[in-house]
Amino acid sequence: MDVGDRLLDRFRIDAAFRGGMGLLWTVTDAHTGHRYAVKTLQPERRSDALVEAFRHEAGTWIALGRHEHVVQALWLVD
């Protein structure tokens, strides 16, 4: 996915980043205008241990809730 593309026909990709473990996009919800971050694991890096660590990180991030200096995270797919 590239900047300007749509994710799930709802979220416009504003920026894309690649890290050692995952891929991250900042997106804007076309319906509400809210900004979010979408993070996924790189397919070639998946292992049971890494998926569990990723789930734990996501839970911690989501638990932060809303703050002006933190991009809000959502759990879109289980």
Contact map, one row per residue, 1 for C-alpha under 8 A:
111010000000000000000000000000000000000000000000000000000000000000000000000000
111110000000101100000000000000000000000000000000000000000000000000000000000000
111110000001111100000000000000000000000000000000000000000000000000000000000000
011111000001110000000000000000000000000000000000000000000000000000000000000000
111111100001100000000000000000000000000000000000000000000000000000000000000000
000111111111100000000000000000000000000000000000000000000000000000000000000000
000011111111100000000000000000000000000000000000000000000000000000000000000000
000001111110000000000000000000000000000000000000000000000000000000000000000000
000001111110000000000000000000000000000000000000000000000000000000000000000000
000001111111000000000000000011100000000000000000000000000000000000000000000000
000001111111100000000000001111000000000000000000000000000000000000000000000000
001111100111110000000000001111000000000000000000000000000000000000000000000000
011111100011111100000000111100000000000000000000000000000000000000000000000000
001100000001111100000000111100000000000000000000000000000000000000000000000000
011000000000111110000000111000000000000000000000000000000000000000000000000000
011000000000111111000011110000000000000000000000000000000000000000000000000000
000000000000001111100011100000000000000000000000000000000000000000000000000000
000000000000000111110111000000000000000000000000000000000000000000000000000000
000000000000000011111111000000000000000000000000000000000000000000000000000000
000000000000000001111100000000000000000000000000000000000000000000000000000000
000000000000000000111110000000000000000011001000000000000000000000000000000000
000000000000000001111111000000000000001111000000000000000000000000000000000000
000000000000000111101111100000000000001111000000000000000000000000000000000000
000000000000000111100111110000000000111100000000000000000000000000000000000000
000000000000111110000011111000000000111000000000000000000000000000000000000000
000000000000111100000001111100000011110000000000000000000000000000000000000000
000000000011111000000000111110000011110000000000000000000000000000000000000000
000000000011110000000000011111001111000000000000000000000000000000000000000000
000000000111000000000000001111111111000000000000000000000000000000000000000000
000000000111000000000000000111111000000000000000000000000000000000000000000000
000000000100000000000000000011111000000000000000000000000000000000000000000000
000000000000000000000000000011111100000000000000000000000000000000000000000000
000000000000000000000000000111111110000000000000000000000000000000000000000000
000000000000000000000000000110011111000000000000000000000000000000000000000000
000000000000000000000000011110001111100000000000000000000000000000000011000000
000000000000000000000000011110000111110000000000000000000000000000000011110000
000000000000000000000001111000000011111000000000000000000000000000000011110000
000000000000000000000001111000000001111100000000000000000000000000000000110000
000000000000000000000111100000000000111110000000000000000000000000000000000000
000000000000000000000111000000000000011111000000000000000000000000000000000000
000000000000000000001110000000000000001111101100001001000000000000000000000000
000000000000000000001110000000000000000111111100000000000000000000000000000000
000000000000000000000000000000000000000011111100000000000000000000000000000000
000000000000000000000000000000000000000001111100000000000000000000000000000000
000000000000000000001000000000000000000011111110010000000000000000000000000000
000000000000000000000000000000000000000011111111011000000000000000000000000000
000000000000000000000000000000000000000000001111111000000000000000000000000000
000000000000000000000000000000000000000000000111111100000000000000000000000000
000000000000000000000000000000000000000000000011111110000000000000000000000000
000000000000000000000000000000000000000000001111111111000000000000000000000000
000000000000000000000000000000000000000010000111111111100000000000000000000000
000000000000000000000000000000000000000000000001111111110000000000000000000000
000000000000000000000000000000000000000000000000111111111000000000000000000000
000000000000000000000000000000000000000010000000011111111100000000000000000000
000000000000000000000000000000000000000000000000001111111110000000000000000000
000000000000000000000000000000000000000000000000000111111111000000000000000000
000000000000000000000000000000000000000000000000000011111111100000000000000000
000000000000000000000000000000000000000000000000000001111111110000000000101000
000000000000000000000000000000000000000000000000000000111111111000000000000000
000000000000000000000000000000000000000000000000000000011111111100000000000000
000000000000000000000000000000000000000000000000000000001111111110000001100000
000000000000000000000000000000000000000000000000000000000111111110000001111000
000000000000000000000000000000000000000000000000000000000011111110000000000000
000000000000000000000000000000000000000000000000000000000001111111100000000000
000000000000000000000000000000000000000000000000000000000000111111100001100000
000000000000000000000000000000000000000000000000000000000000000111110111000000
000000000000000000000000000000000000000000000000000000000000000111111111000000
000000000000000000000000000000000000000000000000000000000000000001111110000000
000000000000000000000000000000000000000000000000000000000000000000111110000000
000000000000000000000000000000000000000000000000000000000000000001111111000000
000000000000000000000000000000000011100000000000000000000000000001111111100000
000000000000000000000000000000000011100000000000000000000000110011100111110000
000000000000000000000000000000000001110000000000000000000100110010000011111000
000000000000000000000000000000000001110000000000000000000000010000000001111100
000000000000000000000000000000000000000000000000000000000100010000000000111111
000000000000000000000000000000000000000000000000000000000000000000000000011111
000000000000000000000000000000000000000000000000000000000000000000000000001111
000000000000000000000000000000000000000000000000000000000000000000000000001111
